[in-house]
């Protein structure tokens, strides 16, 4: 028996009669259906890959494991896997029992070839529908998970979530670009948790926090006696992350010597411990992160150009908070509510002047600074922000005109009010001091949508 069924195989035939097994295989092959025959059902459940897109055709009467027990074992792993049973005349009662237990169909010997083909084709179509629905449910769950982790309704955050969703299921190494506090580890963790490596380890290491004398040992490991004080073997972070994901933050702080070893690991997927000669194969995904422009660092000789190009295949840029001001109040409320719940305090609503202050602030510390501000607010303290920041610092495109800056500020204020609970669009208009018709026009102009507490967009004539 093979160690695993080829995922391209559409039918597995299980029958201890070699003549019948060969005849059924030929029938399926001539119909363009890829089949493989087995004389014994033992071990079959372990041979099927997850979400295998095929169908099992099995005789009921077999030595070792019969068709009914095989069906039970397969359905314990995947209750929606189609199992077609072949029965003799005296096995009709068993076949009925199997159908009640979830068998897809049964064929009574002798049966015409067309009966087998018709049943198999219908079962394959059903299996495809089941797996398509699973994929859709997983994709929806992934999007919901991303929306819950990476909050924000701004176009920049929507685009980031789409990029993460597209990259998560691949094996590509990723380079995350983002300022301090923007959420680089949150993005790295999302890439891991939405990938097929989610059951493996997620190992995070900040290269900037490691002393130069220990960074190689931390990353690559060492053998006993590799250097003074190395009394026993140490497994490095790369090796520890085998089968999973390694998140390497502040990669720009690594020395050029370490960068050479990192490049080799990325290219060959092997690692050698310090003081050792054995090449250890690795199955890891590397997600690197930086707050610097690595291309500029390479031009200045501070970062290897070949490593930069190797890492820059799949870059992800996290927009700083100042570029998505429409998300500020949404994030603030989320963090303030979490802080209030954590400390057992009632949730406070920020005053209008506090909301304006939150929107005016440039957030050099990004989401981390906003989270700390919300925590202070939840504890009943003042925001602690610099109130001298001018309104003109509300983000607008670089080199924008005064009108563009005014539009950016107007959009941010309207978006902020929309993020608060309102029973109707009339309530929003009253809070902003605008006629409803004017508010409708501005919503269309800025691409904003009001939804009520139930999540339903209003009638535009409200």
C-alpha positions as CSV (number, residue, x, y, z in Angstrom):
1,X,0.0,0.0,0.0
2,X,1.2,3.5,-0.7
3,X,1.9,5.9,2.1
4,X,-0.6,8.4,0.9
5,X,-3.3,8.6,-1.7
6,X,-2.5,11.0,-4.5
7,X,-4.7,14.1,-4.1
8,X,-5.5,13.9,-7.8
9,X,-7.0,10.4,-7.4
10,X,-10.8,10.6,-7.7
11,X,-11.8,7.1,-6.7
12,X,-10.3,4.5,-4.3
13,X,-11.6,1.0,-5.0
14,X,-11.4,-1.4,-2.0
15,X,-12.1,-5.1,-2.9
16,X,-10.2,-8.2,-2.1
17,X,-11.3,-9.8,-5.4
18,X,-8.4,-8.8,-7.8
19,X,-10.5,-9.6,-11.0
20,X,-13.4,-7.3,-9.9
21,X,-11.0,-4.6,-8.7
22,X,-9.2,-4.6,-12.1
23,X,-12.4,-4.6,-14.1
24,X,-13.9,-1.7,-12.1
25,X,-10.6,0.3,-12.3
26,X,-10.6,-0.1,-16.1
27,X,-14.2,1.0,-16.3
28,X,-13.4,4.2,-14.4
29,X,-10.2,4.9,-16.3
30,X,-11.9,4.5,-19.7
31,X,-14.5,7.1,-18.4
32,X,-11.7,9.5,-17.6
33,X,-12.0,9.0,-13.8
34,X,-8.6,8.4,-12.1
35,X,-8.9,5.4,-9.8
36,X,-6.6,3.4,-7.6
37,X,-7.4,-0.1,-6.3
38,X,-6.6,-1.6,-2.9
39,X,-7.1,-5.2,-1.7
40,X,-7.3,-4.3,2.0
41,X,-9.0,-1.4,3.8
42,X,-6.6,-1.4,6.7
43,X,-4.7,1.9,7.0
44,X,-6.8,3.6,4.3
45,X,-8.1,6.3,6.7
46,X,-4.6,7.5,7.4
47,X,-3.7,7.5,3.7
48,X,-6.3,10.1,2.7
49,X,-5.1,13.7,2.7
50,X,-7.3,16.3,4.4
51,X,-10.3,17.4,2.3
52,X,-9.5,14.8,-0.3
53,X,-11.8,15.5,-3.3
54,X,-12.6,11.9,-4.1
55,X,-15.0,9.0,-3.5
56,X,-14.6,5.6,-1.8
57,X,-16.0,2.5,-3.5
58,X,-15.8,-0.6,-1.2
59,X,-17.1,-4.1,-1.0
60,X,-18.9,-4.9,2.2
61,X,-17.6,-8.5,2.7
62,X,-13.8,-8.3,3.1
63,X,-11.3,-9.9,5.5
64,X,-9.8,-7.7,8.1
65,X,-11.9,-4.5,8.0
66,X,-15.2,-4.9,6.2
67,X,-17.0,-2.1,4.3
68,X,-19.2,-1.1,7.2
69,X,-16.3,-0.6,9.6
70,X,-14.4,1.2,6.9
71,X,-17.3,3.6,6.4
72,X,-17.4,4.2,10.2
73,X,-13.7,5.0,10.4
74,X,-13.8,7.3,7.4
75,X,-16.9,9.2,8.6
76,X,-15.2,9.6,12.0
77,X,-12.6,11.7,10.1
78,X,-15.0,13.3,7.5
79,X,-18.7,12.7,7.9
80,X,-19.3,14.1,4.4
81,X,-16.9,11.8,2.5
82,X,-19.0,9.8,0.0
83,X,-18.7,6.0,0.5
84,X,-20.3,3.7,-2.1
85,X,-20.8,0.1,-1.0
86,X,-20.8,-3.0,-3.2
87,X,-23.1,-5.8,-2.0
88,X,-24.0,-9.4,-2.8
89,X,-27.6,-10.5,-2.9
90,X,-27.5,-11.6,0.7
91,X,-26.1,-8.3,1.9
92,X,-29.1,-6.1,1.1
93,X,-30.0,-5.8,4.8
94,X,-26.5,-4.7,5.6
95,X,-26.6,-2.2,2.8
96,X,-29.8,-0.6,4.1
97,X,-28.1,-0.4,7.5
98,X,-25.1,1.3,5.9
99,X,-27.3,3.8,4.1
100,X,-29.0,4.7,7.3
101,X,-25.5,5.2,8.8
102,X,-24.5,7.6,6.1
103,X,-23.3,5.6,3.1
104,X,-23.9,7.5,-0.2
105,X,-25.1,4.6,-2.3
106,X,-24.9,0.8,-2.7
107,X,-24.6,-1.3,-5.8
108,X,-25.9,-4.9,-5.8
109,X,-23.8,-7.5,-7.7
110,X,-23.8,-7.9,-10.6
111,X,-24.3,-4.3,-11.7
112,X,-23.8,-2.7,-15.2
113,X,-20.8,-0.4,-15.7
114,X,-23.1,2.6,-16.3
115,X,-24.6,2.1,-12.8
116,X,-21.2,2.5,-11.3
117,X,-20.2,5.5,-13.4
118,X,-23.5,7.3,-12.7
119,X,-23.2,6.8,-9.0
120,X,-19.5,7.8,-8.9
121,X,-20.1,10.9,-11.0
122,X,-23.0,12.1,-8.8
123,X,-20.9,11.4,-5.7
124,X,-17.9,13.4,-7.1
125,X,-20.2,16.3,-7.9
126,X,-21.6,16.2,-4.4
127,X,-18.1,16.1,-2.9
128,X,-17.0,19.1,-5.0
129,X,-20.0,21.0,-3.8
130,X,-19.2,20.1,-0.1
131,X,-15.6,21.2,-0.4
132,X,-16.5,24.4,-2.2
133,X,-18.9,25.3,0.6
134,X,-16.1,24.5,3.1
135,X,-13.7,26.8,1.3
136,X,-16.3,29.6,1.3
137,X,-17.0,29.1,5.0
138,X,-13.3,29.2,5.8
139,X,-12.7,32.2,3.6
140,X,-15.6,34.0,5.4
141,X,-14.2,33.0,8.8
142,X,-10.8,34.2,7.8
143,X,-12.2,37.6,6.7
144,X,-14.1,37.9,9.9
145,X,-11.0,37.0,11.9
146,X,-9.0,39.6,10.0
147,X,-11.7,42.2,10.6
148,X,-11.6,41.5,14.3
149,X,-7.8,41.7,14.5
150,X,-7.1,44.5,12.1
151,X,-9.8,47.0,12.9
152,X,-10.5,49.8,10.5
153,X,-12.9,50.9,7.7
154,X,-10.4,53.0,5.8
155,X,-9.6,52.0,2.2
156,X,-5.9,51.4,3.3
157,X,-7.0,48.9,6.0
158,X,-9.4,47.1,3.7
159,X,-6.6,46.8,1.1
160,X,-4.2,45.5,3.8
161,X,-6.7,42.8,4.9
162,X,-7.2,41.8,1.2
163,X,-3.4,41.4,0.8
164,X,-3.1,39.4,4.0
165,X,-5.9,37.1,2.8
166,X,-4.2,36.6,-0.5
167,X,-0.7,35.8,1.0
168,X,-1.7,33.8,4.0
169,X,-2.3,30.5,2.3
170,X,0.9,30.7,0.2
171,X,4.4,29.6,1.3
172,X,6.0,33.0,0.4
173,X,8.2,34.7,2.9
174,X,6.8,38.2,3.7
175,X,8.4,41.6,4.4
176,X,6.2,43.8,6.6
177,X,6.9,47.5,6.4
178,X,5.6,49.7,9.2
179,X,6.4,52.4,11.7
180,X,6.9,51.6,15.4
181,X,3.5,50.7,17.0
182,X,1.7,50.2,13.7
183,X,1.0,46.5,14.4
184,X,3.6,44.5,12.6
185,X,3.4,41.5,14.9
186,X,-0.4,41.5,14.7
187,X,-0.1,41.2,10.9
188,X,2.6,38.5,11.2
189,X,0.4,36.5,13.6
190,X,-2.6,36.9,11.3
191,X,-0.5,35.5,8.3
192,X,0.5,32.5,10.5
193,X,-3.0,31.8,11.9
194,X,-4.7,31.9,8.5
195,X,-2.1,29.7,6.8
196,X,-1.8,25.9,6.7
197,X,1.0,26.3,9.3
198,X,-1.4,27.4,12.0
199,X,-0.9,24.2,13.9
200,X,2.9,24.7,14.0
201,X,4.9,27.1,16.2
202,X,4.8,30.9,15.8
203,X,8.2,32.1,17.0
204,X,8.7,35.9,17.4
205,X,12.1,37.4,17.9
206,X,13.1,41.1,18.0
207,X,16.6,41.3,16.4
208,X,17.0,44.9,17.7
209,X,16.6,43.7,21.3
210,X,19.4,41.1,21.0
211,X,23.0,41.9,21.9
212,X,25.4,41.4,19.0
213,X,27.3,38.7,21.0
214,X,24.2,36.4,21.2
215,X,22.2,37.1,18.1
216,X,23.8,34.3,16.1
217,X,23.4,31.8,18.9
218,X,19.7,32.8,19.4
219,X,18.9,32.5,15.7
220,X,21.0,29.5,14.6
221,X,21.7,27.7,17.9
222,X,25.1,26.3,18.9
223,X,26.8,23.0,19.8
224,X,28.4,22.4,23.2
225,X,31.8,24.0,23.3
226,X,31.2,26.3,20.4
227,X,32.4,29.2,22.4
228,X,33.3,30.1,26.0
229,X,30.3,29.4,28.2
230,X,28.5,27.1,25.7
231,X,28.3,24.1,28.0
232,X,25.5,22.3,26.1
233,X,23.7,22.3,22.8
234,X,21.2,25.0,22.2
235,X,18.4,24.9,19.6
236,X,18.1,28.2,17.7
237,X,15.0,30.1,16.9
238,X,15.1,29.0,13.2
239,X,15.2,25.3,14.2
240,X,12.6,25.8,16.9
241,X,10.2,27.3,14.4
242,X,10.5,24.2,12.1
243,X,7.0,23.4,10.7
244,X,5.7,26.8,11.5
245,X,6.5,30.5,11.2
246,X,9.4,32.7,12.3
247,X,8.7,36.4,12.8
248,X,11.9,38.4,12.7
249,X,11.3,42.0,13.7
250,X,13.6,45.0,13.3
251,X,15.6,43.0,10.7
252,X,17.5,46.2,9.8
253,X,19.4,46.0,13.0
254,X,21.1,42.7,12.1
255,X,24.9,42.9,11.3
256,X,26.1,42.2,7.8
257,X,27.7,38.9,8.9
258,X,24.3,37.6,10.3
259,X,22.6,38.9,7.2
260,X,24.8,36.6,5.1
261,X,23.7,33.5,7.1
262,X,20.1,34.6,7.0
263,X,20.3,34.9,3.2
264,X,21.7,31.3,2.9
265,X,19.0,30.0,5.2
266,X,16.3,31.7,3.0
267,X,17.8,30.3,-0.2
268,X,18.6,26.8,0.9
269,X,16.3,26.2,3.8
270,X,19.0,24.7,6.0
271,X,20.7,25.9,9.1
272,X,24.0,25.0,10.8
273,X,24.4,25.5,14.6
274,X,27.5,27.5,15.7
275,X,30.4,25.0,16.2
276,X,28.6,22.3,14.1
277,X,29.0,20.9,10.6
278,X,25.6,19.3,10.2
279,X,23.2,21.1,7.8
280,X,19.7,20.8,9.3
281,X,16.8,21.0,6.8
282,X,14.1,23.5,7.7
283,X,10.4,23.8,6.8
284,X,9.7,27.3,8.0
285,X,8.1,30.5,6.7
286,X,10.0,33.7,7.5
287,X,8.1,36.9,8.1
288,X,10.5,39.8,8.5
289,X,9.6,43.3,9.6
290,X,11.3,46.7,9.5
291,X,10.5,50.3,10.3
292,X,13.3,51.5,7.9
293,X,13.6,51.9,4.1
294,X,15.7,48.8,3.4
295,X,16.4,49.9,-0.2
296,X,17.9,53.1,1.2
297,X,19.8,51.2,3.8
298,X,21.2,48.9,1.1
299,X,22.3,51.9,-1.0
300,X,24.1,53.2,2.1
301,X,25.8,49.8,2.7
302,X,24.0,49.1,6.0
303,X,21.9,46.3,4.6
304,X,22.8,43.6,2.0
305,X,21.2,44.4,-1.4
306,X,20.8,40.7,-2.2
307,X,19.0,40.0,1.1
308,X,16.7,43.0,0.4
309,X,15.7,41.7,-3.0
310,X,15.2,38.2,-1.6
311,X,12.9,39.6,1.1
312,X,11.1,42.1,-1.0
313,X,9.2,39.5,-3.1
314,X,6.0,39.9,-1.0
315,X,6.0,43.2,0.8
316,X,3.1,44.3,3.1
317,X,2.9,48.0,4.1
318,X,1.0,48.9,7.2
319,X,-0.4,52.4,6.9
320,X,0.5,54.7,9.9
321,X,-2.5,55.9,11.8
322,X,-2.1,59.5,10.6
323,X,-3.0,58.2,7.1
324,X,-6.3,56.6,8.2
325,X,-7.9,59.2,10.5
326,X,-11.3,57.8,9.8
327,X,-10.3,54.7,11.9
328,X,-9.1,56.7,14.9
329,X,-12.4,56.9,16.8
330,X,-13.4,53.4,15.9
331,X,-10.1,52.1,17.4
332,X,-10.3,54.4,20.4
333,X,-13.8,53.1,21.3
334,X,-12.7,49.5,20.9
335,X,-9.6,49.9,23.2
336,X,-11.5,52.1,25.7
337,X,-14.2,49.5,25.9
338,X,-11.7,46.7,26.4
339,X,-9.9,48.7,29.1
340,X,-13.2,49.5,30.9
341,X,-14.1,45.8,30.9
342,X,-10.7,44.8,32.1
343,X,-10.8,47.2,35.1
344,X,-14.5,46.6,35.8
345,X,-15.4,50.3,35.0
346,X,-18.3,51.8,33.1
347,X,-17.6,52.8,29.5
348,X,-17.3,56.6,29.1
349,X,-18.1,58.4,25.9
350,X,-15.5,61.1,24.9
351,X,-16.7,64.6,24.9
352,X,-16.9,66.5,21.5
353,X,-13.7,68.4,22.3
354,X,-12.0,65.2,23.1
355,X,-13.1,63.6,19.9
356,X,-11.7,66.6,18.0
357,X,-8.5,66.3,19.9
358,X,-8.2,62.6,19.0
359,X,-8.7,63.5,15.3
360,X,-6.2,66.4,15.4
361,X,-3.4,64.3,17.0
362,X,-0.8,63.0,14.5
363,X,-0.2,59.7,16.4
364,X,3.6,59.3,16.1
365,X,3.3,56.1,18.1
366,X,0.5,54.8,15.9
367,X,-1.9,52.2,17.2
368,X,0.1,51.4,20.3
369,X,0.0,55.1,21.3
370,X,-3.8,55.2,20.7
371,X,-4.3,52.1,22.8
372,X,-2.4,53.6,25.7
373,X,-4.5,56.8,25.3
374,X,-7.7,54.8,25.4
375,X,-6.5,52.9,28.5
376,X,-5.9,56.2,30.3
377,X,-9.3,57.4,29.3
378,X,-11.0,54.1,30.5
379,X,-9.3,54.7,33.9
380,X,-11.0,58.2,34.1
381,X,-7.8,60.1,33.3
382,X,-7.3,62.9,30.7
383,X,-6.2,61.9,27.2
384,X,-2.8,63.3,27.8
385,X,-2.3,64.4,24.2
386,X,-0.6,67.5,22.9
387,X,-3.4,69.9,22.2
388,X,-1.2,72.3,20.3
389,X,-1.4,70.1,17.2
390,X,-3.0,72.2,14.5
391,X,-6.1,71.1,12.5
392,X,-4.0,71.2,9.3
393,X,-2.2,68.1,10.5
394,X,-5.3,66.0,9.7
395,X,-3.8,63.8,7.0
396,X,-4.3,64.7,3.4
397,X,-2.3,63.6,0.3
398,X,1.3,64.9,0.2
399,X,1.4,68.2,-1.6
400,X,-2.3,68.7,-1.4
401,X,-4.1,72.0,-1.7
402,X,-6.0,73.8,1.1
403,X,-9.2,72.4,-0.3
404,X,-7.9,68.9,-0.1
405,X,-6.9,69.4,3.5
406,X,-10.3,70.8,4.3
407,X,-11.9,67.8,2.6
408,X,-9.8,65.4,4.6
409,X,-10.7,67.1,7.8
410,X,-14.4,67.1,6.9
411,X,-14.4,63.5,6.0
412,X,-12.6,62.5,9.2
413,X,-15.2,64.4,11.3
414,X,-18.1,62.8,9.5
415,X,-16.6,59.4,9.7
416,X,-16.0,59.9,13.4
417,X,-19.7,60.8,14.0
418,X,-20.8,57.8,11.9
419,X,-18.7,55.5,14.2
420,X,-20.9,56.5,17.2
421,X,-24.2,54.7,17.8
422,X,-27.1,56.6,16.1
423,X,-30.6,55.3,15.5
424,X,-31.0,57.2,12.2
425,X,-29.3,59.4,9.7
426,X,-31.3,62.3,11.0
427,X,-29.6,61.8,14.4
428,X,-26.2,62.0,12.6
429,X,-27.2,65.2,10.8
430,X,-28.4,66.8,14.0
431,X,-25.1,65.9,15.8
432,X,-23.1,67.5,13.0
433,X,-25.5,70.5,12.7
434,X,-26.2,69.8,9.0
435,X,-29.4,69.5,7.0
436,X,-30.1,66.0,5.9
437,X,-29.8,66.8,2.2
438,X,-26.3,68.3,2.8
439,X,-25.2,65.3,4.8
440,X,-26.4,63.0,2.0
441,X,-24.3,64.9,-0.5
442,X,-21.2,64.8,1.7
443,X,-21.6,61.1,2.3
444,X,-21.6,60.5,-1.4
445,X,-18.7,62.9,-1.9
446,X,-16.5,61.1,0.6
447,X,-17.7,57.6,-0.1
448,X,-19.1,57.1,3.4
449,X,-22.1,54.9,4.4
450,X,-24.3,55.1,7.4
451,X,-25.6,51.9,8.9
452,X,-28.1,51.7,11.8
453,X,-27.7,49.6,14.9
454,X,-28.8,46.6,13.1
455,X,-26.2,47.0,10.4
456,X,-28.7,48.1,7.7
457,X,-28.0,51.0,5.3
458,X,-30.9,53.5,5.4
459,X,-33.2,54.5,2.6
460,X,-31.4,57.4,0.8
461,X,-34.6,59.4,1.1
462,X,-34.6,59.2,4.9
